[in-house]
């Protein structure tokens, strides 16, 4: 089962708790994708420490990150990283960046961006999309968001 999970790129940490204590069992468990292996009986405090260790990661799992070139958007911390520089985004800037990053190289019209980021309550004649594109360009780089005249915007990969 663990091999199938790992093959499907499920990165959830796994600690095997078992009575099997032979070296071959331990090796098989770890090679099948387990992050840790504990033999019963075990101390509950040790189990908790190992679980905390497995949950503590320096970088979030890949499924919480959107990447387009060297632009990375962290969906948990709601920050953008351009190269080595990390920048905070407002809620609307973040939603706009996320929408563009989920559709790299695809031209999105102002109307599409307006409905996906702001909802249908905004006036389609408003220039709010253009204003927030300008804000986003200042934070992630002007060359990343390309204007396609008469159509909309696209995020360049």
C-alpha angles and dihedrals in degrees: 000000000000092000090054091050092050092046088054087053094246103161099188108137113252127201114188115218112193147141090231106106107168118120091240091055092049092048092047092050094049094043091051088063107274116147093210140003126212126185121216132275094051136160112258091220089056091051091051091049091051092048091050089049092052092048093050107086131167093218125033117248114277094252090067092056131075115201130192110167108309092337112104125184116198109209093197102048092030092226133132123221122200109189103311095337118099119202133184118231130204116244093262094044089051093049090048092048091047092051092050093045093051087056106039116182090005117119111234119195122230088249092054092049092045093053096042098044105028103022127229096300094086127091109255088218091060121112093216093115091055091048093052092044086057091050091048093048090055091055103039102025132283094243094059098068111056124198114224103201115242092000113061140254139317134193111232116224 
